[in-house]
Amino acid sequence: MGILLVEDEASIAEPIRRFLAHERYCVNWAPDLSAAFQVLEKEEPELVILDIMLPEGEEAGFEFASYLREAGYQGPILFFSARDTVDDRVRGLNLGGDDYLVKPFSLLELQARIRALLRREAQVKSASLERGPLSVDFNSREVRWDGQPVLLSDKELAMLELFALHPTRIFTREELLERLSPGSNSGTAIIRVYVHKLREKLGPEVIVTTPAGYQLGVV
């Protein structure tokens, strides 16, 4: 999953980035809003972790969250801040935040909050997929092709779910590697293996190859 982490203090951001990378999340760290906008120009994150006080001002995080919602961003926003007043928490939630974590916090708690937000977001977006001969229930992990059950590995199902949640998006091999197998020594070759396996089990049209990467197929 792609996460945008907006935090100006490297001593806080770097441990979070390393921890989440180890947990197989792809984390883009932005130390200020200028860097955050650069990330947004390239891709839309599945989740934003956002400090309130940034180099642009003590309210910059609130303002950025408000901008994201007005611009149509629908993913979860997790505020984290040393500011722990009820007014700050209420304001963050009213501006479109989905959760609010007070510093200092445990990385395990952060992980649990992220999982809960992404799980809820995935359920809202698509608990199931019906596309041509392909049928997937992501809650029960049941996959069918032409009505016949198909057994997928965890990695194959994770790739299929990623495409299902973003049916019109083209993913590069490098991006898929970061999301599915961070730290893999096999390079993008492992992504070609996963794609081959999905096509083998579900049909050659399930994943389409484009000049830029891969996209969900079947109509």
C-alpha positions in Angstrom: 0.0 0.0 0.0 1.2 3.5 -0.8 1.4 5.9 2.1 2.3 9.6 2.1 4.0 10.6 5.4 4.1 14.4 5.9 6.4 15.1 8.9 9.2 17.7 9.1 11.3 16.0 11.8 13.6 13.4 10.3 14.1 11.9 13.8 10.4 11.0 13.8 9.8 10.3 10.2 12.7 8.0 9.5 11.9 5.4 12.2 8.3 5.4 10.9 9.4 5.0 7.3 11.7 2.1 8.2 9.1 0.3 10.3 6.4 0.6 7.8 8.7 -0.5 4.9 9.5 -3.6 7.0 5.8 -4.2 7.2 5.6 -4.1 3.4 4.2 -0.6 3.0 5.5 1.8 0.3 6.1 5.1 2.2 6.8 8.4 0.5 8.2 10.9 3.1 7.6 14.6 2.6 9.3 16.9 5.1 7.1 19.9 4.0 4.1 20.6 1.9 6.1 21.4 -1.2 7.5 17.8 -1.2 4.0 16.5 -0.4 2.6 18.1 -3.5 5.4 16.7 -5.6 4.4 13.2 -4.4 0.8 13.9 -5.2 1.7 14.9 -8.8 3.1 11.4 -9.4 0.6 9.2 -7.6 -2.4 9.2 -5.3 -1.6 7.5 -1.9 -3.9 5.0 -0.3 -3.4 6.8 3.0 -1.9 10.1 4.3 -0.2 10.4 7.7 -0.1 14.1 8.4 1.5 16.2 11.2 -0.3 19.4 12.0 2.6 21.7 12.6 4.9 21.9 9.6 7.5 24.4 8.3 4.7 26.2 6.5 2.9 27.0 9.8 1.4 25.7 13.0 -1.9 25.0 11.2 -0.4 23.8 7.9 -1.5 20.2 8.4 -5.1 21.2 8.9 -5.0 23.4 5.8 -3.4 20.6 3.7 -6.1 18.1 4.8 -8.8 20.6 3.9 -7.2 21.1 0.5 -7.0 17.3 -0.1 -10.7 16.9 0.6 -11.7 19.8 -1.5 -9.6 18.4 -4.3 -11.5 15.1 -4.2 -9.1 12.9 -2.3 -11.1 10.1 -0.7 -8.5 8.0 1.1 -8.0 7.9 4.8 -6.1 10.8 6.6 -4.4 10.0 9.9 -3.4 13.1 11.9 -0.6 12.7 14.4 0.6 15.6 16.6 1.9 16.6 20.0 -1.2 18.8 20.2 -3.7 16.7 22.3 -6.5 19.1 23.1 -10.1 18.0 22.3 -10.5 21.1 20.1 -7.6 20.0 17.9 -8.9 16.5 17.6 -12.4 17.6 16.8 -11.1 20.1 14.2 -9.0 17.5 12.5 -11.9 15.1 12.2 -14.2 17.9 11.0 -11.7 18.8 8.3 -11.9 15.2 6.9 -9.5 13.4 9.1 -10.3 9.7 9.8 -8.1 9.3 12.9 -5.9 11.3 15.3 -2.9 10.0 17.1 -1.1 11.9 19.8 2.7 12.0 20.0 4.6 10.2 21.4 3.1 7.0 20.3 4.0 3.3 19.8 4.9 2.2 16.3 2.7 -0.9 16.9 -0.2 1.4 17.7 0.4 3.3 14.5 0.5 0.1 12.6 -2.8 -1.0 14.1 -4.4 2.3 13.2 -3.1 2.1 9.6 -4.4 -1.4 9.2 -7.8 -0.5 10.5 -8.1 2.5 8.2 -6.9 0.7 5.1 -9.1 -2.3 5.9 -12.1 0.0 6.3 -11.2 1.8 3.1 -10.9 -1.4 1.1 -14.3 -2.6 2.4 -15.9 0.7 1.4 -14.3 0.7 -2.1 -14.8 -2.9 -3.0 -15.5 -5.9 -0.8 -16.1 -7.8 -4.0 -15.3 -7.6 -7.7 -17.4 -8.7 -10.7 -15.7 -8.1 -14.0 -16.4 -10.3 -17.0 -15.7 -14.0 -16.1 -13.8 -12.9 -12.9 -15.6 -12.9 -9.5 -13.7 -12.1 -6.3 -15.0 -11.8 -2.7 -12.1 -10.2 -0.8 -13.7 -10.8 2.6 -13.9 -14.5 2.1 -10.9 -14.6 -0.2 -12.9 -16.6 -2.7 -12.0 -16.2 -6.4 -13.9 -17.6 -9.3 -13.3 -17.7 -13.0 -16.3 -18.6 -15.2 -18.0 -19.7 -12.0 -15.2 -22.1 -11.1 -13.2 -21.6 -7.8 -9.6 -20.7 -8.2 -6.9 -20.9 -5.5 -4.5 -18.0 -5.4 -1.5 -17.5 -3.2 -1.4 -14.5 -0.8 0.8 -12.5 -3.2 -1.4 -13.3 -6.2 -4.5 -12.3 -4.3 -2.8 -9.1 -3.1 -1.9 -8.1 -6.6 -5.4 -8.9 -7.9 -6.9 -6.8 -5.1 -4.6 -3.9 -5.9 -5.7 -3.9 -9.5 -9.3 -4.3 -8.5 -9.2 -1.3 -6.2 -7.7 0.8 -9.0 -9.3 -0.8 -12.2 -8.3 2.0 -14.6 -4.8 2.6 -13.2 -1.6 1.4 -14.9 1.0 0.2 -12.4 4.7 0.1 -13.3 6.7 -3.0 -12.4 8.8 -1.0 -10.0 5.7 0.3 -8.2 4.2 -3.2 -7.9 7.5 -4.5 -6.5 7.5 -1.8 -3.8 3.9 -2.6 -2.9 4.1 -6.4 -3.0 7.7 -7.4 -2.3 9.7 -4.5 -0.8 13.3 -5.5 -0.3 13.1 -8.4 -2.8 16.4 -9.4 -4.3 14.8 -10.7 -7.4 14.0 -7.3 -8.8 11.0 -6.8 -11.1 11.3 -10.4 -12.3 9.1 -11.5 -9.4 6.3 -9.2 -10.6 6.4 -10.9 -14.0 6.1 -14.2 -12.2 3.0 -13.1 -10.3 1.4 -11.7 -13.5 2.2 -15.0 -15.3 0.6 -17.0 -12.5 -2.6 -14.9 -12.5 -2.9 -15.2 -16.3 -2.3 -18.9 -16.0 -4.9 -19.4 -13.3 -7.5 -16.9 -14.4 -7.0 -16.4 -18.1 -4.6 -14.3 -20.2 -6.9 -11.3 -20.4 -7.1 -10.8 -16.6 -4.0 -8.5 -16.6 -3.2 -6.3 -19.6 0.4 -5.3 -20.5 0.8 -1.7 -21.6 4.0 0.2 -22.5 4.1 1.7 -19.0 3.3 -1.5 -17.0 0.2 -3.5 -16.1 -3.5 -2.8 -15.8 -6.6 -4.8 -14.9 -8.2 -6.4 -18.0 -11.3 -8.5 -18.6 -14.5 -6.8 -19.6 
